[in-house]
């Protein structure tokens, strides 16, 4: 627990400082930046898996509280646009993979699963089965998510894009008896989800529970604000502690390619989002978050903090994540039939 205690000693003051400065997403970006900087200096900090699980549980639980019956109906109506968003994510992943093959010399499996716009853990597991380098796959996703989390909220703050969310959370008051039932139900579903080896158990399991409750009109309780902040700190610290002095030293060219392709991907996704937003009748700021190459938890949390279409952003990223988990293996095997994609 000592490395974790050191991480908290760095993360909490950093989050408090950015909150005092009214910075965007302070309780995530502050811990992320502080832990990354201090760890790169050789502090040897780390966070246990339980901390990341707790952060994901909090995000999954609180996001589901937005899905009132009317909201569910509207999100379902976005199904065709969500399909287009998934197709875009697949194309973006293939572009990333080609870039890593061409400019970083990565193997076929490493490039494909490192470039895929999916969760770090899930992509690393699938990539290892295909013979890819787990360290490079995990490093690529960690760096990509960190850059997206740092770039979009800052850009939104500079452009003044916030507060236009038409969706409101039905559950706004903490009822401690309902809160206890909510914790028990969401944790139980997360454990079942994990037992079934389904992806992103601690986020998608609780999300499924709270979406079901809220969509059927069951308002058990909101989450206490201090718990929401604690979850954000856990997410930020977990991301920041993934970086160590060896992270950039092992393959500097590979890292440079990842940084460049991430920024290109953010810009390309923003352009695609503008087109999609006009067709779907959704604010451009919301669609940029929905189609960005970030993680489910981080982008949905950004949408919540900036009040930008939380259910829409959540639906886009959750469906993309599920598709990536189920379809990437098939896509990878299909690519293996083409000349020029050999190992």
SVG drawing of the C-alpha trace seen along z (x, -y; Angstrom):
<svg xmlns="http://www.w3.org/2000/svg" viewBox="-41 -31 57 48">
<polyline fill="none" stroke="black" stroke-width="0.4" points="0.0,0.0 3.0,-2.3 3.2,-3.2 -0.5,-3.8 -0.3,-6.1 2.4,-8.1 0.2,-8.3 -2.7,-9.6 -0.4,-12.1 0.4,-13.5 -3.0,-13.1 -5.3,-14.7 -3.5,-18.0 -3.1,-18.3 -6.8,-17.8 -7.6,-20.3 -5.3,-22.8 -6.9,-22.6 -10.3,-22.7 -9.4,-25.9 -8.2,-27.3 -11.5,-26.3 -9.7,-24.1 -11.7,-21.6 -12.0,-18.1 -9.8,-19.0 -10.1,-15.8 -9.1,-13.7 -6.6,-15.8 -4.8,-17.0 -4.0,-13.5 -3.2,-12.3 -0.6,-15.0 0.9,-15.1 1.2,-11.3 2.7,-11.0 5.3,-13.8 6.3,-12.5 6.4,-8.9 8.5,-9.8 11.0,-11.4 11.4,-7.9 9.0,-8.0 7.8,-4.4 4.2,-5.1 1.4,-2.7 -2.3,-2.2 -3.9,1.2 -6.4,2.7 -9.1,2.1 -8.6,-1.7 -9.2,-1.6 -12.2,0.7 -13.6,-1.7 -13.3,-4.7 -15.0,-2.7 -17.7,-1.6 -18.4,-5.2 -18.5,-6.4 -20.7,-3.5 -23.1,-4.0 -23.5,-7.8 -23.8,-7.7 -26.7,-5.3 -28.7,-7.7 -29.1,-10.0 -31.1,-7.4 -34.7,-8.4 -37.4,-6.8 -37.6,-9.8 -33.8,-9.8 -33.6,-6.1 -36.1,-6.7 -34.1,-9.5 -30.8,-7.6 -32.4,-4.6 -33.3,-6.9 -29.6,-7.7 -28.9,-4.0 -28.0,-4.7 -25.6,-7.4 -24.0,-5.2 -23.4,-2.6 -21.6,-5.2 -19.6,-6.2 -18.5,-2.5 -17.6,-2.3 -15.5,-5.4 -13.7,-4.0 -12.8,-0.8 -11.4,-2.9 -9.5,-5.1 -8.0,-2.0 -6.9,-0.7 -5.3,-4.0 -3.5,-3.9 -2.3,-0.3 -0.9,-1.2 0.9,-4.2 2.5,-2.0 3.5,0.6 4.9,-1.9 6.7,-4.4 7.3,-2.5 8.1,1.0 5.5,2.7 4.5,6.3 1.1,7.0 -0.6,8.1 1.0,5.3 0.1,2.6 -3.5,3.8 -4.4,4.1 -2.4,1.1 -4.1,-1.0 -7.6,0.2 -9.8,-2.3 -10.7,-0.1 -9.9,0.5 -6.3,1.0 -6.8,4.2 -9.1,5.8 -6.9,4.9 -3.7,6.1 -5.3,9.5 -6.5,10.0 -3.2,8.8 -1.2,11.2 -3.3,14.1 -2.4,13.0 1.3,12.8 1.6,9.1 3.8,7.2 1.7,6.6 3.9,3.8 3.6,1.7 -0.1,2.3 -0.8,1.2 1.6,-1.7 -0.1,-2.9 -3.6,-2.9 -2.4,-4.6 -0.7,-7.4 -3.6,-7.8 -6.2,-8.1 -4.0,-10.5 -3.5,-12.8 -7.3,-12.8 -8.2,-13.5 -5.7,-16.4 -6.5,-17.8 -10.3,-17.9 -11.3,-19.4 -8.7,-22.1 -9.8,-22.9 -13.5,-23.0 -12.6,-25.4 -10.7,-27.7 -13.7,-27.7 -16.2,-28.1 -18.1,-24.9 -20.1,-23.7 -23.4,-23.8 -25.6,-23.0 -26.7,-19.5 -30.5,-19.1 -30.4,-15.9 -30.8,-16.1 -30.2,-13.4 -33.6,-12.4 -31.9,-11.3 -30.4,-14.4 -30.8,-13.7 -28.9,-11.1 -31.2,-8.7 -28.9,-6.6 -31.2,-3.5 -31.5,-3.7 -27.8,-4.4 -27.0,-1.2 -29.2,0.8 -27.7,-0.9 -24.2,0.0 -25.1,3.6 -26.9,4.0 -24.2,2.4 -21.3,4.2 -23.1,7.5 -23.6,7.0 -20.0,6.0 -18.9,9.3 -21.3,11.3 -20.1,9.5 -16.5,10.3 -17.4,13.9 -18.7,14.2 -15.5,12.7 -17.4,9.9 -15.4,6.7 -15.1,3.7 -17.0,5.3 -16.7,2.6 -18.0,-0.1 -20.6,1.7 -22.0,3.9 -23.0,1.0 -24.1,-1.0 -26.5,1.7 -28.0,1.8 -28.5,-2.0 -29.8,-2.3 -32.4,0.4 -33.5,-1.3 -33.6,-4.8 -35.3,-3.8 -38.1,-2.1 -38.6,-5.1 -36.9,-3.7 -35.1,-6.7 -33.2,-5.0 -30.6,-7.6 -28.0,-10.0 -24.3,-9.5 -22.7,-11.7 -20.4,-14.3 -17.4,-13.3 -17.7,-9.8 -17.8,-11.1 -14.7,-13.1 -12.9,-10.1 -13.7,-8.1 -12.3,-10.8 -9.1,-10.9 -8.8,-7.1 -9.2,-7.2 -6.7,-10.0 -4.1,-8.5 -4.4,-5.1 -3.7,-6.6 -0.8,-8.8 0.9,-5.9 1.2,-3.9 4.1,-6.1 7.6,-5.3 11.1,-6.5 11.4,-3.4 8.2,-4.3 9.7,-6.8 13.3,-5.3 12.4,-1.9 11.1,-2.9 11.2,-6.7 10.4,-6.4 7.4,-4.3 6.2,-6.7 6.7,-9.7 4.6,-7.9 1.8,-7.3 1.7,-10.9 1.6,-12.2 -1.1,-9.7 -3.2,-10.5 -3.3,-14.2 -4.1,-13.5 -6.9,-11.1 -8.4,-13.7 -8.5,-16.3 -9.9,-13.8 -12.5,-12.6 -13.5,-16.2 -14.0,-16.8 -16.1,-13.6 -18.1,-14.7 -19.1,-17.9 -20.6,-16.0 -22.3,-13.5 -23.7,-16.2 -25.4,-18.1 -27.1,-14.8 -28.1,-13.7 -29.2,-17.1 -26.8,-16.9 -24.5,-19.8 -21.1,-19.5 -19.4,-19.7 -21.3,-16.6 -20.6,-14.6 -16.9,-15.4 -16.7,-13.7 -18.9,-10.9 -16.6,-10.1 -13.2,-10.9 -10.6,-8.2 -10.7,-8.3 -11.9,-5.7 -15.5,-5.1 -15.0,-6.2 -12.9,-9.2 -15.0,-10.6 -18.3,-10.0 -16.8,-11.7 -15.8,-14.6 -19.3,-14.9 -20.7,-14.8 -18.4,-17.5 -18.9,-19.8 -22.7,-19.0 -22.5,-17.9 -24.9,-15.1 -24.0,-12.5 -26.3,-9.8 -25.4,-10.3 -21.6,-10.2 -22.0,-7.2 -24.1,-5.3 -21.6,-5.9 -18.6,-4.8 -20.3,-1.8 -21.5,-0.4 -18.1,-1.1 -16.4,0.7 -18.7,3.7 -18.2,3.9 -14.4,3.7 -14.4,6.6 -16.6,8.8 -15.6,7.9 -11.9,7.1 -10.8,10.8 -12.8,11.4 -11.4,8.2 -7.8,9.2 -8.2,12.6 -9.8,11.1 -6.8,8.7 -4.4,11.7 -5.7,12.8 -4.3,9.7 -0.8,9.4 1.3,6.7 -0.3,7.4 2.1,10.3 3.8,10.4"/>
</svg>
